[in-house]
Amino acid sequence: MRLLFELALFAVIAAAALAVGAAVLWVFGRPFEVRFEDSLLISGVALFFILPGAANLWIMFRGTETEKGPIRVTAGVRGFGMLICGAALFLKLADPAVEWRHAMTIFLIGSVLWWGSLPFEDYYDRKRLKQLGLLKEEDSPDA
């Protein structure tokens, strides 16, 4: 039940952030003839791809002492993949002449980097937890 509440709360906060971002972009973009649909798309891409990608790159370059080398590298790869996905969606928005297959090819490359880094990060995180003695062998999915 708690998970459902947290998911609902996240959805409400994400929708509010998306609406506020779209409204601000639309108001300031009106002199440039930005339509509300475009500002909604830009806000969504920024909220779900650009900001998390930049946060992951921040972890790569300036992470805390708990993030060691391999974790930082995987965060950087994931952040770069998120930025590539965002760029592919912005590319289609900026130039409608771009074909969907080209934008989706770029999006697929970004998705492979993004989601492909997660198993490696999980492996290195489990390895670190075992070294610290915080993960027992029977708790590991490898056992």
C-alpha positions as CSV (number, residue, x, y, z in Angstrom):
1,M,0.0,0.0,0.0
2,R,2.9,2.3,0.8
3,L,4.3,1.8,-2.6
4,L,1.1,2.8,-4.3
5,F,0.9,5.9,-2.2
6,E,4.5,6.8,-3.1
7,L,3.9,6.2,-6.8
8,A,0.7,8.3,-6.7
9,L,2.6,11.1,-4.9
10,F,5.4,11.0,-7.4
11,A,3.0,11.1,-10.3
12,V,1.2,14.2,-8.9
13,I,4.6,16.0,-8.3
14,A,5.8,15.1,-11.8
15,A,2.6,16.3,-13.4
16,A,2.8,19.6,-11.4
17,A,6.4,20.1,-12.4
18,L,5.6,19.3,-16.0
19,A,2.7,21.7,-16.0
20,V,4.6,24.6,-14.3
21,G,7.6,24.1,-16.7
22,A,5.4,24.0,-19.7
23,A,3.5,27.1,-18.6
24,V,6.7,29.1,-18.0
25,L,8.2,28.0,-21.3
26,W,5.0,28.9,-23.1
27,V,4.7,32.3,-21.5
28,F,8.3,33.2,-22.3
29,G,8.2,31.5,-25.7
30,R,5.1,33.3,-27.0
31,P,7.3,36.1,-28.7
32,F,9.0,33.2,-30.5
33,E,5.7,31.6,-31.5
34,V,6.1,28.6,-29.2
35,R,2.9,26.6,-29.0
36,F,1.7,25.1,-25.7
37,E,2.1,21.6,-27.1
38,D,5.7,22.3,-27.9
39,S,6.4,23.8,-24.5
40,L,4.8,20.8,-22.9
41,L,7.1,18.5,-25.0
42,I,10.2,20.6,-24.1
43,S,9.3,20.5,-20.5
44,G,8.8,16.8,-20.5
45,V,12.0,16.1,-22.2
46,A,13.9,18.4,-19.8
47,L,12.2,16.9,-16.8
48,F,12.6,13.2,-17.7
49,F,15.8,13.1,-19.7
50,I,18.0,16.3,-19.4
51,L,17.8,16.9,-15.7
52,P,18.4,13.3,-14.6
53,G,21.2,13.0,-17.3
54,A,22.9,16.1,-16.0
55,A,22.6,14.7,-12.4
56,N,24.2,11.5,-13.4
57,L,27.0,13.4,-15.1
58,W,27.4,15.4,-11.9
59,I,27.8,12.1,-10.0
60,M,30.4,11.0,-12.5
61,F,32.5,14.2,-12.1
62,R,31.8,15.4,-8.6
63,G,30.2,12.4,-6.7
64,T,30.6,11.8,-3.0
65,E,33.2,9.6,-1.5
66,T,30.8,6.6,-1.4
67,E,30.7,6.5,-5.2
68,K,34.0,4.9,-6.4
69,G,35.4,4.6,-9.9
70,P,33.1,1.9,-11.5
71,I,30.0,3.4,-10.0
72,R,30.9,6.9,-11.3
73,V,31.7,5.5,-14.8
74,T,28.3,3.7,-15.0
75,A,26.6,6.9,-13.8
76,G,28.4,8.9,-16.5
77,V,27.4,6.4,-19.2
78,R,23.8,6.4,-18.0
79,G,23.8,10.2,-18.0
80,F,25.3,10.4,-21.5
81,G,22.6,8.0,-22.7
82,M,19.8,10.1,-21.1
83,L,21.2,13.2,-22.8
84,I,21.3,11.4,-26.2
85,C,17.7,10.4,-25.7
86,G,16.7,14.0,-24.9
87,A,18.7,15.2,-27.9
88,A,16.9,12.8,-30.2
89,L,13.5,14.1,-29.0
90,F,14.6,17.7,-29.3
91,L,15.9,17.0,-32.8
92,K,12.5,16.0,-34.0
93,L,10.9,19.0,-32.3
94,A,13.5,21.5,-33.7
95,D,13.3,20.2,-37.3
96,P,10.0,18.5,-38.3
97,A,11.7,17.4,-41.5
98,V,13.8,14.9,-39.6
99,E,12.4,11.5,-40.1
100,W,11.1,9.5,-37.1
101,R,13.4,6.6,-38.0
102,H,16.5,8.7,-37.6
103,A,15.3,10.2,-34.3
104,M,14.4,6.8,-33.0
105,T,17.7,5.3,-34.1
106,I,19.5,8.0,-32.0
107,F,17.0,7.4,-29.2
108,L,17.7,3.6,-29.3
109,I,21.5,4.3,-29.0
110,G,20.9,6.5,-26.0
111,S,18.6,3.9,-24.4
112,V,21.2,1.1,-24.8
113,L,23.7,3.3,-23.0
114,W,21.2,4.3,-20.4
115,W,19.6,1.0,-19.5
116,G,22.7,-1.1,-20.4
117,S,24.7,0.6,-17.6
118,L,22.3,-0.6,-14.9
119,P,23.4,-4.3,-14.7
120,F,27.1,-3.2,-14.4
121,E,26.3,-0.7,-11.7
122,D,24.3,-3.4,-9.8
123,Y,27.2,-5.8,-10.1
124,Y,29.7,-3.2,-8.7
125,D,27.4,-2.1,-6.0
126,R,26.8,-5.7,-4.8
127,K,30.6,-6.3,-4.9
128,R,31.2,-3.2,-2.8
129,L,28.5,-4.2,-0.3
130,K,30.0,-7.7,0.0
131,Q,33.4,-6.2,0.7
132,L,31.9,-4.0,3.4
133,G,30.2,-7.0,4.9
134,L,26.7,-5.5,4.4
135,L,25.5,-8.1,2.0
136,K,25.6,-11.8,3.0
137,E,26.0,-14.5,0.4
138,E,22.5,-15.8,0.9
139,D,21.1,-12.3,0.2
140,S,22.8,-12.2,-3.1
141,P,20.9,-13.2,-6.2
142,D,24.1,-14.9,-7.4
143,A,23.9,-17.5,-4.6
